[in-house]
Amino acid sequence: MTQARPMRADARRNYERLLEVAAEVFAEHGEHASLDDIAKRAGVGSGTLYRHFPTRRALLEAAYTDRMAALAARADELAEGLPPGPALEEWLTELCAGAIRVRGLKALLGSAVMDGGAAPVPVCCTPVRDAAARLVAAARAEGTLRADVEPVELLRLAHGVATASEFADGQGGQIRRYLSLLMEGLHRRPPGGRPARERP
């Protein structure tokens, strides 16, 4: 198999500058931001942009790879410092806040929770899905989360919470309230009051 040639220094600079500017522009204007504007702000021609990133989706995914990895790392930090239930809820809160604050990220997170098929999950979203799986498994084992809740289901619901909070005030001010309502509904609490681990 032929190995890809390493980029020349100038091509590498253009690539990194495009990623930096794309992250800023997508954050400001969302996933449908002008690619010509991104190229102009990066100081390159549109042809250079398309040589590195043949599609809008390719640029969006590349621009947010580091942010997705950071979200996954944050899940592990919270898991070390908090019990499983609170760690999961705090991580979902930060995930929702990021989806509102950084326009474009929400669309990418939406791709992370699709069921595949014709639109496979972007590689950059894998760390977030894996982090959700770890947190969900711990909360289920602890008994603070229903045993039948799947990680992708919780991510889909969190995506909905971000959308609902945007509808409420556009700033994410209702995220904690909505997530609290969601998590309360996902707890398994029998009449005696203690969480149960098994389905009836």
N, C-alpha and C positions, 0 to 999 in steps of 0.2 A: 504494500500500500504506500502511495506517495505521501510524504509528510508535507504539511503546509509550510511555505516559506515564512521565516520570521519577518515581521514588518520592518521596513526602513524606519529610521528615527523620525523622519518628518511624518510618515504615515501613522506611526504610533502616537505622535503628538496630536495629529488630527483626530484620531480615534478617541483618545482620552478627552480631548476638548469637546467633541461631539457628545460624549456621554455626560460630561459635566453640565453642558448647556441644556441637553435634552431633559435631564432630571429637573432642572430649574423651570423650563418652559412647560413640561407636562404637569409639574406641581402647580403652576400658575393657571394654566388653561385647560388641563385635562388631556385625555388620550387623543382628542381630535385637534390638538394644537397644530399650527402650520409647520410642516417640515421645512419649507423654504425659510421660514423665520428662524428655525433652529440652526440651519446651515449658515444663514447670514450672521446670526449672533455668535456662532462659533468661528467665523472668519474663513469659511470654506465655501466652495461651490456646491450646488445641489448634487452634481455628479459624484463628488467625493462622498457625500452623505450616503447616497444609494450604493456606492461601491462597498462601503462598510456594512450598511444596513439596508438590504434590498426591500424590506417592507416596514411599515409603521410598527407592526407588532414586534418585529425583531429589535427595533430601536427601543421601544417601550420596555421590553423584557430586559435588555442589556442595561438600560439606564437604572433599573430598580433591583438588579441582582444583589448589590451590596446591602440595600435596605431590607430586602427579604431575609438575607443572612443575619442581619442585625436583629430582626424581629424574632427569628428562631433562637438566637443566642440569648435574647432577653427572656424567653420562656424558660430556659435553663437557669438563668439567674434567679428568677422568681421562684422556681421550684426548689432551689437551695435555701431560700430564706423564708418561705411561707408554707403552711400546710397545703396539701393538694387542691382543696376546694378554693380557698382564697387565691392561690397562685393562678389557677385557671381563670377565675373571674377577673383578676387584675390584668392578666395578659390579654384577655378578650377586650377589656376596656381600652388598653393601649392600642390594640389592633384597630378597633373601631375609630378611635381618635385619629390615628394615622391615616385611615382611609378617607376621613373627612378633610383633614388638614392638608394632605398631599393629593391634590387632584391628579388622576391618572392611576394612582395606586389602587384605588377602589376597583377600577376596571380590571386590573391585573389580579387582584384578590378574587374578583368574580370568576376569572378563568381558573383559579386554583380550586374552586368548589364545583366546577362542572363535572359531569359524569363521564367525560372522555368522548369516545365516538369520533366524529369527524373533526373535533377540536380537542386534541390531546392537551393535558395539563402542561403548561410551560415548565421547563426545567428549573427556572429560577424560583418557581413556587413550591418546589419539592421540600425545601427546608421548613417552610411554614407548615405544610401539611404534616411533616414528620414531627415537628414540635407540638402541634395540636394533638397528635396521636399519643405522645408521651404524657402530656398533661391530662388528657382524658383518661388514659389507662390508670394513672395514679389516683385521680378523683373517683373513678369507679371502684378501684380496689379499696379506697378509704371508706366508700359507702356514701359519699356526698353527691354522687351523680348516678342517675339511673344506669343500670347495667346494660340497657339496650341502646344507649346513645352512642352513635358513631362519630368519630372526629370530623368527618366531612359534613355531617349534619349540623354539628355545632358551628362550624365555620360558615355554613350557609345562613344559619340563624343570626350569627354575629354580623354578617354582611347586611342582613335585613335590619338589624338594630341600627347600624350606621346610616342606612337609608332613612329609617324612621326618625332618627335624631336630626338628620339634615332637614327633613320636612318640618320638624318642630321649631327649630330656631336657626338652622343653617350653620351653627357653630359647634354642635356636638354637646351642648349643655345637658341634654337628657340621656346621654349614653349610660351613665351609672344607674339611673333609675330604670331604664328599659332593660339593661342587662340583669339588674337585680330581680326584676319581674320574671325574666326569662329563666334565670338560674333557679329561682324558687320553684318554678314549674317543672324543672328538670330534676329536682331533688326527689329521692324516694323517701317519703315520710309516712309510715303507717300510723294508725290511730294513736299508738302509744307515744309518738313524737320522735323516736330515734330513726335515723336513716336506715333503710334496708338495702341489702346488697343484691338480693335475689328477686326476680320477678315472681309475682304470685302465681 
